[in-house]
């Protein structure tokens, strides 16, 4: 019995997309927070950045998967 499930090419591409998207958003969030630290703007931009990263990393791929089936 194998522990690993064979995945299709489109599922593998989606997995790579999710990982790459999360890495890009992580770098963007760190860069913006570094630039804005010590200012009152950080508290205003944080929820926007968090919402965008959640949408593009979790919701968007989930919607894509559900629409494919």
Protein Blocks (a to p, Z undefined) as FASTA:
>chain_A
ZZbdcddfklmmmmmmmmmmmmmmmmmmmmmmmmmgoiaklmmmmmmmmmmmmmmmmmmm
mmmmmmmZZ
